[in-house]
Amino acid sequence: MPRHYRHIISLTIGLLITPALLADSNAERESLARILHELTVIEPLIKKAESQSEKPVRIQFRYDWLRQDLKQIKDGIQLHLDSPRSTPRTYPPLRGDYRR
């Protein structure tokens, strides 16, 4: 098989696969953004539960630890969302002249 046919085939395969990979990446980012939003939404519920807790009990729920853990999870998700996506790959330029 001539070399330029292999280039055309590999470029075509690359162009077909790339949108699917980007779609998966976008779907993942949307899901992570949704998780981040949901973690923010539960903060008032945590505050309400804390205000309703009985203070003089032998074993108390550590709301401060819960908040620290949730903050660490949210920070990790946000860091991932804020990080640049992987650098796009470069492809060799097309020849344009297919005659010998």
C-alpha positions as semicolon CSV with decimal commas, in nm:
position;residue;x (nm);y (nm);z (nm)
1;M;0,000;0,000;0,000
2;P;0,149;0,338;-0,095
3;R;0,259;0,558;0,191
4;H;0,017;0,842;0,119
5;Y;-0,278;0,602;0,140
6;R;-0,165;0,502;0,488
7;H;-0,151;0,869;0,586
8;I;-0,501;0,928;0,453
9;I;-0,637;0,624;0,634
10;S;-0,468;0,713;0,964
11;L;-0,586;1,074;0,940
12;T;-0,942;0,961;0,866
13;I;-0,940;0,723;1,163
14;G;-0,802;1,000;1,384
15;L;-1,071;1,242;1,273
16;L;-1,342;0,984;1,345
17;I;-1,213;0,894;1,692
18;T;-1,128;1,243;1,821
19;P;-1,490;1,376;1,848
20;A;-1,592;1,066;2,044
21;L;-1,306;1,118;2,290
22;L;-1,392;1,486;2,331
23;A;-1,758;1,398;2,387
24;D;-1,657;1,158;2,666
25;S;-1,434;1,424;2,818
26;N;-1,712;1,684;2,803
27;A;-1,961;1,442;2,956
28;E;-1,720;1,369;3,240
29;R;-1,662;1,741;3,304
30;E;-2,038;1,803;3,309
31;S;-2,087;1,520;3,558
32;L;-1,809;1,651;3,781
33;A;-1,957;2,001;3,768
34;R;-2,292;1,853;3,873
35;I;-2,129;1,670;4,165
36;L;-1,961;1,995;4,270
37;H;-2,296;2,172;4,259
38;E;-2,467;1,899;4,463
39;L;-2,195;1,916;4,729
40;T;-2,255;2,289;4,756
41;V;-2,630;2,238;4,785
42;I;-2,597;2,013;5,090
43;E;-2,408;2,273;5,295
44;P;-2,731;2,430;5,434
45;L;-2,852;2,080;5,529
46;I;-2,533;2,022;5,725
47;K;-2,574;2,356;5,902
48;K;-2,936;2,272;5,990
49;A;-2,844;1,927;6,122
50;E;-2,568;2,079;6,333
51;S;-2,805;2,334;6,484
52;Q;-3,051;2,057;6,573
53;S;-2,793;1,831;6,737
54;E;-2,795;1,780;7,110
55;K;-2,487;1,933;7,263
56;P;-2,431;1,745;7,589
57;V;-2,399;1,391;7,449
58;R;-2,120;1,142;7,497
59;I;-2,056;1,086;7,126
60;Q;-2,105;1,382;6,897
61;F;-2,106;1,394;6,521
62;R;-1,805;1,595;6,399
63;Y;-1,958;1,846;6,158
64;D;-1,625;2,026;6,133
65;W;-1,461;1,709;6,002
66;L;-1,746;1,658;5,756
67;R;-1,700;2,013;5,627
68;Q;-1,322;1,964;5,594
69;D;-1,369;1,641;5,398
70;L;-1,631;1,795;5,169
71;K;-1,406;2,096;5,110
72;Q;-1,117;1,868;5,019
73;I;-1,338;1,675;4,773
74;K;-1,475;1,996;4,621
75;D;-1,126;2,145;4,590
76;G;-1,004;1,830;4,412
77;I;-1,293;1,836;4,166
78;Q;-1,251;2,208;4,104
79;L;-0,877;2,165;4,047
80;H;-0,950;1,900;3,786
81;L;-1,213;2,117;3,617
82;D;-0,983;2,421;3,616
83;S;-0,682;2,235;3,479
84;P;-0,623;2,270;3,108
85;R;-0,726;1,982;2,894
86;S;-0,450;1,776;2,744
87;T;-0,248;1,942;2,474
88;P;-0,388;1,864;2,131
89;R;-0,177;1,636;1,921
90;T;-0,015;1,773;1,612
91;Y;-0,051;1,597;1,283
92;P;0,182;1,624;0,988
93;P;0,058;1,867;0,725
94;L;-0,136;1,729;0,432
95;R;0,059;1,706;0,113
96;G;-0,221;1,825;-0,113
97;D;-0,050;1,687;-0,424
98;Y;-0,146;1,325;-0,479
99;R;0,020;1,280;-0,815
100;R;0,361;1,136;-0,878
